[in-house]
């Protein structure tokens, strides 16, 4: 059956399998190539059918590099991963066997391998990759002082070798294949139309007694062959020759195998006559539309009401205005917001953005003169507030509020966020959106902003978010070309300011995991395997599912 069939099937299960960690001497590259050659198409034609869709290949590769670049603790020698057609062919050959085990035995000594199989509803390859990585929750990094000389096994769950293979620093090549097996024996059960994913890695990882990577400043211990190149926390080589981007068609879903003399590399460079995407997103609305605009005399108690008390834009020239302030560091609620910010040292006479934090009733306020502004004393108890500086941070399309600034009582101030253009079409496996107006903290901030209409997808722009108290549910919808999903869980929320309106968002406080020893009638073959019914932020899945490890 065609290995590139779509993964669209009814309700089902997901199975994952990781290569057992064994220590072998890695053969030289010529020996590895000779083994891999056994799994290449030996026919004399110039094309062979791709073992995996081009779009799935891109998603798998990009997700691997994204996950490798964000490991904690940070890695000093994590290498950028590239796609390898030879590994793809070997993965295809094994996937065609429809055997739920690692193999073939002659090859498995030289490569790493992660396996996954499912039947039922659609599961993308990226879903399985994320599920492999989710084993990080059961893994503790072995620091150098714990390795004497061999590092201890720091896995507290059923298995962590899927995760460690993904983040093994020296593994820099990957090739995967997908096959739909008419019948497949999975732990004693015969599955019909099972979708089988095989990913092969080289050089292999999971060496016993070794840490998956070195801890340190990203790219500080890259191999010399990378020439000091670093991209997204990964050791990166700036290749001169690149394949141009190709939109997937029936033709691009095949592997070209022409004569070497026919290969004409393309010199890759950015267009010279067009502005880059880094310049285009600057065509955004002004700062006045991103927050509440006030005057030099505006008092905190006049503007700061309810949960929307967060961020204000002060005009220039407030240093010599008539607005009064009471207190030092803690300011009484009848004080001028902008002059309090100058007094504290957050702003100067040029104006700018300031964040407000309410501090409740304070017994008294002391006077002082700071930065050219005099504050007055007040001995009566009154509500107080503090001011803080607003920072700006540029994000990618994948960053979530859970990663950036989780809600903490009494309040949390997030930096002003600059979102890039073109986040709308990012796959939901990397940039999910859960909710409508109210969003989970596992949602992509920038893609959610497009969904809400806060920024235009073709331009990007600034977004302000403010975490607030929890909510319990949200609904899915299709807005501005972005499909969000429904999720009913226990939530926190945050507010988003932009374009003179408030957008309410929600934050998923934490993933929930429910363990059970039985699952319907499957207990006869599960043995000691635990069924995990989970809603996981890391897996980017909003619906419960069954996951098994061997």
C-alpha positions, 0 to 999 in steps of 0.5 A, a space after each residue: 500500500 502507498 506509504 504516503 497515504 493520508 493519516 485520516 482514520 476513525 477513533 483509535 489508539 497511539 503506540 510509541 516505541 523507543 530503541 533500547 539503550 545499548 552501547 555499541 562501537 559505531 562503525 565507520 561511515 563506509 560500513 554504514 553506507 553499505 548497510 543502508 544501500 541494501 534498503 535503497 530502491 534497486 530498480 533502474 528508473 530515475 524516480 522512486 516514490 517518496 516514503 513520506 509526504 514532503 509536508 510531513 518531512 518538513 514538519 518533523 525536521 522543523 519540530 526536531 530542531 525547535 525542540 532541540 533548541 529549547 532543552 533545559 538546562 541549555 545545551 552548549 553543543 546541540 547540533 542542527 539536524 538535517 534530513 537524510 535521504 538514505 535514512 529515509 529509505 532505510 526507514 521506509 524499508 523497515 516500515 514496509 515490513 509492518 513489524 512492531 519492533 526495532 530493526 533490521 538487526 544488522 542496521 540497528 547497531 549503527 543508527 538510532 530509531 524511534 517508532 510509533 503506530 496508531 489506528 483510528 483518528 488522524 495523528 500527524 507525524 509531528 504529533 508522535 514526535 511531540 509525544 516522544 519529546 513529552 517523556 522529558 517530564 520523567 527525565 532529569 538531566 545528569 549534571 557533570 558532578 553526578 557522572 563519576 565517570 558514568 552518568 546515572 539513569 535519571 529516568 523516573 517514568 516507563 521510558 525516556 529514550 524517545 526524548 533522549 534520542 531526539 535531544 542527543 547533541 551529536 545526532 544531526 541527521 534524521 530520515 523517517 517513513 510512514 506506511 499503512 499496514 493492512 494488518 499489524 501485530 501490536 503486542 498480540 493484537 492484530 490492528 487493521 490499517 495501522 499507520 506506522 511511523 519509523 524515524 532513523 537517526 545518525 549518529 545514534 544516541 542513547 549511549 549508556 552512561 552518557 548525558 544526551 548533551 553538554 550543559 552550558 551557554 548555547 553554541 559555546 562548545 560546538 564542533 570546529 566544523 561548524 565554524 562558530 555558526 549558531 542558529 536558534 541555540 543550535 550549532 549551525 553551518 551556513 551552507 552555501 548551496 541550498 535547495 530552493 523552497 518547493 511547494 508540494 505537488 505530486 512531483 515533489 512527493 518523489 525522490 530524484 535520483 539523477 546522474 551526479 553530472 546532472 546536478 546543478 546546485 543553486 546559489 541561495 541568497 535573499 532577493 536584492 530588490 525586495 524588502 526583507 520580512 524583517 522590515 515589512 512588519 514595521 507597518 503597524 499601528 502606533 503605540 497609542 493603540 496598544 494601551 490606555 493613553 492618558 495625560 500628565 494629570 491622570 490619576 491612578 484611581 480615575 483610570 485603574 479600575 477592574 482587571 484592566 488596570 495594567 499598562 499606560 502610555 504617558 505623553 512627553 512634558 510631564 516633568 513640569 505639569 501640575 499633577 500631584 503625587 503622594 508617597 515614595 515607591 508606594 504611591 497613593 491612588 490619587 497620584 498622577 500616574 505619569 509623574 509617579 513614573 518620572 519620580 520613581 525613575 521609570 520614565 523621563 520627560 519624553 514620556 513612554 509606557 508604564 505598568 501599574 501594580 495595585 498594592 491595597 491599603 497603605 497606612 501612610 505615604 512619605 514625601 521626597 524629591 526624586 528626578 526633579 519631581 516632588 512628592 507629598 506626604 499623606 498620613 491617612 490610610 489609602 489604596 496604593 500602587 507601584 509603577 514598573 518599566 515596560 520591556 519589549 520582547 520579540 517572539 516567534 510564532 510558537 511562544 506561549 504565555 505559559 512559557 513567557 509569563 505565567 499568572 502569579 498572584 496578585 498580578 503579573 506583567 508581561 513584556 510588550 510582545 512583537 509578533 512576526 508576520 505570517 503566523 496564521 499558517 503555522 501548523 497547529 502542532 507547533 502553534 496551537 490556538 485553543 478558544 475564542 477571545 479566551 485562550 489557553 496558555 498553551 496557545 501560541 500568543 502570536 497566532 492567537 492575536 491573529 485569530 482575535 484580530 489584534 494584528 494582521 497576519 501579513 504585517 505582525 505587530 505589537 501585542 500586550 498581554 496581562 495574566 489575570 484570574 482563572 477561567 474554566 472553559 473556552 470554545 473553538 471558532 474560525 476567525 481571520 483564517 485561523 481555526 481554534 479548538 475547544 477545551 474544557 479544563 481548569 484555567 487561568 486567564 490573561 487580557 490582551 490590549 491592542 487597537 483600542 480594545 481588550 481581548 480576553 485570553 486564558 491560561 492553562 495552569 497545568 497539564 493534567 494526567 490521569 493514570 489507570 491500570 486498565 483500559 476497557 477490554 485491553 488489560 489482557 495484553 497490556 500487562 504492566 503497561 500503564 495507560 496514560 489518559 492525558 491533556 498535555 501542554 507539551 503534546 499540543 493535543 486538546 483531546 484525551 488519547 491513549 498512549 502506550 510505551 514498550 
